[in-house]
């Protein structure tokens, strides 16, 4: 399984660039899960009901 992660415009990148390194590491971990695991737990990924094809990525810190 190898999913592609696509960001909407620059919103995420603008948010991400100012984050602490530890938070960035957690986000990268979740991205790798999404790319490689066939069934990603809801704890990490959830479809957005108002926007078909968009997902909310959940990271605890």
C-alpha positions, 0 to 999 in steps of 0.5 A: 500500500502506498497512498499519496498525500496531497495538501490543499493549497499552501494551508498545511505547509504554512501551518507546519513550518512554524511547528516544534520539531517534536510535533513535526516528528509526530506528524511525519509518523502519521503520514508514514502510517497513512502511506503504508498501512492498508487500514489506518485507525480512525484515531489517526485519519477520519473522512471529512463529512462535508468534503468528499475525498478530504480527510482530517489527520489527527495527531496527539501531542 
